[in-house]
Amino acid sequence: MHRFTHAHDPLLSPPDHVLAEVDAAWERSQDLVAGELELHFTRALMGGRVTGELRLPDGGELVERLSASEALALACGDASLALAA
């Protein structure tokens, strides 16, 4: 299941290998918080800035917003770095 919406404009979207890494990071992040929280990546419509959100399971209530670096640290399995940021 993809949590990052892929843009179709090759000049505005990351390369395919980067999108694959984001998807793989999302899969790893699910093991960290299985059944407790879900990590979602969102992209702003204006400017394309990527951020993260921790939500209750099944796309529920927003628990916390994360910067892109915090979300990636969490997704890559470095929860201590994400919590320290």
C-alpha positions in Angstrom: 0.0 0.0 0.0 1.5 3.4 -1.0 1.2 6.3 1.5 3.0 8.7 -0.8 1.0 10.0 -3.8 3.2 9.7 -6.9 3.2 12.7 -9.2 3.2 12.0 -12.9 5.3 15.0 -14.0 8.9 13.8 -14.3 10.2 17.3 -13.7 8.3 17.7 -10.4 8.5 14.2 -9.0 11.4 12.3 -7.4 13.0 9.6 -9.5 11.4 6.1 -9.3 14.2 4.7 -7.2 13.6 7.4 -4.6 9.9 6.7 -4.5 10.7 3.0 -4.1 12.9 3.9 -1.1 10.1 6.0 0.4 7.7 3.1 0.0 10.2 0.6 1.6 10.7 3.0 4.5 7.0 3.2 5.0 6.8 -0.6 5.2 9.6 -0.7 7.8 7.9 2.0 9.8 4.8 -0.1 10.1 6.8 -2.7 12.1 7.8 -0.1 14.7 4.3 0.9 15.6 2.2 -2.0 14.4 -1.3 -1.7 15.8 -0.5 1.5 17.7 0.2 4.4 15.3 0.5 4.8 11.5 3.1 6.9 9.8 1.7 8.9 6.8 3.6 11.0 4.4 1.8 14.0 2.9 2.8 16.5 0.3 1.5 20.1 0.2 -0.3 21.0 -3.0 1.5 24.3 -3.2 5.3 23.9 -3.2 5.3 20.1 -2.8 6.8 20.1 0.7 6.7 16.6 2.2 5.8 16.2 5.9 4.8 13.3 8.1 1.9 12.5 10.4 1.4 10.0 13.1 -2.2 8.8 13.1 -4.2 6.3 15.0 -4.8 3.0 13.0 -6.9 3.0 9.9 -6.3 6.7 9.1 -7.8 7.9 12.3 -7.1 10.9 14.5 -4.0 12.9 14.0 -1.6 12.4 17.0 1.4 14.4 15.9 2.8 16.2 12.8 6.5 15.5 11.9 9.0 17.2 9.8 10.2 15.3 6.7 13.5 14.5 8.4 11.7 13.3 11.6 9.4 11.1 9.5 12.2 9.6 7.5 14.2 8.9 10.6 11.3 7.1 12.1 10.6 5.2 8.8 14.2 4.2 8.6 14.1 2.6 12.0 15.9 5.4 14.0 13.1 6.3 16.4 15.6 7.8 18.9 16.7 10.3 16.3 13.1 11.1 15.4 12.2 11.6 19.0 15.2 13.8 19.7 14.5 16.1 16.8 
